[in-house]
């Protein structure tokens, strides 16, 4: 029987109908030739075209639902977002910078009276507060330690009360500012009897924000990971002599160390239409992983000849039956603690969060001989929000999920470019240290003209990451060893396998600025000079400067000219200050030699220009007399 010519180009009802009529005319000319619209045969042709049109519509629709740009059904877009590594939000909590207060008794006498920081409270994460506006609950997620005072975690102390007899302060008010979210903790338990590979449980609750913790009936903690194949998490460790003797000397600036911890009890979460789905691993054996994973001994070349089993089919479930994807819970009860809250109503006004619901204070840190005073200090704890809470809204819409998924796909978690590493270094959580300035260059160790004496390994794929930090006065400072170690651990989780990163110190070039101006006759010269100095101070604010950024002298002229009342800038002189006894950097830098075409360039070794003491290092002059500030 000859093969019939069938056309597969039909896409809609009319094309299907036309194709069926032509097919009948060509191959069944004597069997059926009544193509009148009212004939029974045309009814069957049109019904077949109708079915084809409907099926084609659903094929197109299902194909579109597989594409992030065209998907319309929420459940499909959630699945696509999960495959792209983006986790949509069911409810978005508001965020607020909340002030936490406590009293501290005075210590010392006369002019040496200060707050006794031995009474600084340590408040564990989970401080619960409530706003008087709508009874919205707020929760802190970081530890609050009143004994720490540095640039990263400053402590503001002011006089609270004065002894009427001596006139000296007897109590000080200490303030810490902490980030809080509009959420409350709730729990749910799940009893699991037999082990099940990739076990799933569902949390279905209105206004779900995130999973906070999972603990089983034996007290074991289960850890959330991005994907089950990842077996390590970041762990916060207190920077003490016991944990790291070398880094402990920097505990004031770096209170915590960042460590990697290998975990076998882990889970992942997925956002579904019904809530948050929790999935555990596949491992149900206590045998070490190396005995369960694919090896030449248990897969492939298992026969003595090494030939007959080369192309044998391999069951993919066999290698998966391992703790490398996490332990599957069994014979236990899981207690899942999760966060609920958020929404537009959580954006409460300022000065309304002032009620403490629950607080966990480490009272063992207080002096043991003053129990009554200790209780007074604990009772003095108070909270308030000087700014309004913001950012709270309902769950993401379909279009928001789509746009955020596209952004997640382009950003990824892996650091592949120079900019990726810089952003990751800045993203180091503040409790692990402050990295204020970052600059990356290719490694020059293999260059013949380079005279490096460091102990790093020559690697053509290596990058030199130059970093600097701030001290408590927000002046440029060398990043200490503890912060560098934390940064090393942090970046190692995001770097490419072939990348090598050398974390090194950049140099600081301290400078001073002198300038001469002529004021407009109608303005007070002193006021004009003050405004000019403030303009130069603003120009050289250290937040605006990066490593290896040159100074364009014409920009300094323009900044001064923009000050109200300035008629002319007659001269600008930028000079190096390298007085180590005066607190400056000991780097000597020849500014005139580094100036070309009105631009002062930094050194070949990565460095940053800094006006360390702007009140004294920026000086202006009108006429023939100086005003030093």
HELIX and SHEET records of a PDB file:
HELIX    1   1 UNK A   13  UNK A   27  1                                  15    
HELIX    2   2 UNK A   40  UNK A   64  1                                  25    
HELIX    3   3 UNK A   74  UNK A   83  1                                  10    
HELIX    4   4 UNK A  110  UNK A  112  5                                   3    
HELIX    5   5 UNK A  117  UNK A  119  5                                   3    
HELIX    6   6 UNK A  248  UNK A  250  5                                   3    
HELIX    7   7 UNK A  289  UNK A  292  1                                   4    
HELIX    8   8 UNK A  316  UNK A  320  1                                   5    
HELIX    9   9 UNK A  323  UNK A  325  5                                   3    
HELIX   10  10 UNK A  344  UNK A  346  5                                   3    
HELIX   11  11 UNK A  363  UNK A  365  5                                   3    
HELIX   12  12 UNK A  371  UNK A  379  1                                   9    
HELIX   13  13 UNK A  398  UNK A  411  1                                  14    
HELIX   14  14 UNK A  418  UNK A  426  1                                   9    
HELIX   15  15 UNK A  430  UNK A  432  5                                   3    
HELIX   16  16 UNK A  481  UNK A  492  1                                  12    
HELIX   17  17 UNK A  525  UNK A  539  1                                  15    
HELIX   18  18 UNK A  542  UNK A  544  5                                   3    
HELIX   19  19 UNK A  553  UNK A  561  1                                   9    
HELIX   20  20 UNK A  580  UNK A  582  5                                   3    
HELIX   21  21 UNK A  592  UNK A  594  5                                   3    
HELIX   22  22 UNK A  614  UNK A  617  1                                   4    
SHEET    1   A 2 UNK A  91  UNK A  92  0                                        
SHEET    2   A 2 UNK A 393  UNK A 394 -1                                        
SHEET    1   B 6 UNK A 114  UNK A 115  0                                        
SHEET    2   B 6 UNK A  95  UNK A 107 -1                                        
SHEET    3   B 6 UNK A 169  UNK A 181 -1                                        
SHEET    4   B 6 UNK A 137  UNK A 140 -1                                        
SHEET    5   B 6 UNK A 128  UNK A 131 -1                                        
SHEET    6   B 6 UNK A 353  UNK A 358 -1                                        
SHEET    1   C 3 UNK A 114  UNK A 115  0                                        
SHEET    2   C 3 UNK A  95  UNK A 107 -1                                        
SHEET    3   C 3 UNK A 382  UNK A 384 -1                                        
SHEET    1   D 4 UNK A 114  UNK A 115  0                                        
SHEET    2   D 4 UNK A  95  UNK A 107 -1                                        
SHEET    3   D 4 UNK A 169  UNK A 181 -1                                        
SHEET    4   D 4 UNK A 156  UNK A 162 -1                                        
SHEET    1   E 2 UNK A 122  UNK A 123  0                                        
SHEET    2   E 2 UNK A 144  UNK A 145 -1                                        
SHEET    1   F 7 UNK A 183  UNK A 192  0                                        
SHEET    2   F 7 UNK A 332  UNK A 341 -1                                        
SHEET    3   F 7 UNK A 208  UNK A 216 -1                                        
SHEET    4   F 7 UNK A 221  UNK A 224 -1                                        
SHEET    5   F 7 UNK A 266  UNK A 271  1                                        
SHEET    6   F 7 UNK A 276  UNK A 280 -1                                        
SHEET    7   F 7 UNK A 200  UNK A 203 -1                                        
SHEET    1   G 2 UNK A 232  UNK A 238  0                                        
SHEET    2   G 2 UNK A 256  UNK A 262 -1                                        
SHEET    1   H 3 UNK A 437  UNK A 442  0                                        
SHEET    2   H 3 UNK A 462  UNK A 470 -1                                        
SHEET    3   H 3 UNK A 476  UNK A 477 -1                                        
SHEET    1   I 3 UNK A 437  UNK A 442  0                                        
SHEET    2   I 3 UNK A 462  UNK A 470 -1                                        
SHEET    3   I 3 UNK A 500  UNK A 505  1                                        
SHEET    1   J 3 UNK A 566  UNK A 576  0                                        
SHEET    2   J 3 UNK A 507  UNK A 519 -1                                        
SHEET    3   J 3 UNK A 607  UNK A 610  1                                        
SHEET    1   K 4 UNK A 566  UNK A 576  0                                        
SHEET    2   K 4 UNK A 507  UNK A 519 -1                                        
SHEET    3   K 4 UNK A 618  UNK A 622  1                                        
SHEET    4   K 4 UNK A 625  UNK A 627 -1                                        
SHEET    1   L 3 UNK A 551  UNK A 552  0                                        
SHEET    2   L 3 UNK A 599  UNK A 600 -1                                        
SHEET    3   L 3 UNK A 595  UNK A 596 -1                                        
END                                                                             
